[in-house]
Amino acid sequence: MFRVGNGYDVHRLVEGRKLIIGGVEIPFDKGLSGHSDADVLIHAIIDALLGACGLGDIGTMFPDNDPSYKDISSLVLLKRTAEAVEDANYIISNIDSIVVAQKPKLLPFVEAMKDNISSVLNIDTDKINIKATTTEGLGFVGTGEGIAAYAVVSVYSGETQGGLL
Ligand code: MG
């Protein structure tokens, strides 16, 4: 069975935090605030994976009032999500995503992000697409108040491996 899921996340940009996107530390004068490392891209991908497999959402699986998730690398959360996907007998077909940020330029870091996600999910980098865009100065992204990310994933159930897909 073929299924899709989508994910969306936003975090506020603040001073005194590292900017971590796709598991990559990006040089910038601000970082994203949140309970974990606030990796907005990984959070969107986690929600998309959970959605595709009918496993709820990131806030239910990793509650932000749980002290064990304080400042945790979101790649660890992604790894646990991958285990839940596997337990539910789904295989990831592909991931497409968009990071929406006015600054900084993210393109130089996209390959490193893909490498991180690929190794955590144990899928080829050619199954992962990451796009970066601005909002032409409009809205909370345009003013630099925050960064948003969207993700869509497709999965199929293990039983159909070798079938139509
Ligand atoms: Mg988040």
Residues whose N, C-alpha, C, O or C-beta is under 5 A from the ligand:
A	BS01	MG	D9 V10 H43
